[in-house]
Amino acid sequence: MNNPLDNPGVLATVMERFEKQRLPRILAIQEMVERGESLKDFEIEFLKKVFEDTRKYEPFVETHPEFRKLFATVTHLYHNITSEALANETRAAGKKA
């Protein structure tokens, strides 16, 4: 067991945390940026942490194909949120000028 995620208990804990804590918050942030809102520093830090963790788990996903869809979904959400947040900031800066 080189990877802690190979331990069923650790994997279950990580997945439960993602499902009950992180995913709902990611989706709430996505709704915010879709409404044209800007991200606050704490939301940016949260997204950075989620992305760092996602990248850290990438080797695990390569050997456990049943998690590839989830990995791709999180990566896609991160990309969409950051792209929309950047567009929102650009629009807001244009209005101030």
Secondary structure, DSSP 8 states (H G I E B T S, - for coil): --SGGGSHHHHHHHHHHIIIIIHHHHHHHHHHHHTT----HHHHHHHHHHHHHHHHTHHHHHH-GGGHHHHHHHHHHHHHHHHHHHHHHHHHHHHH-
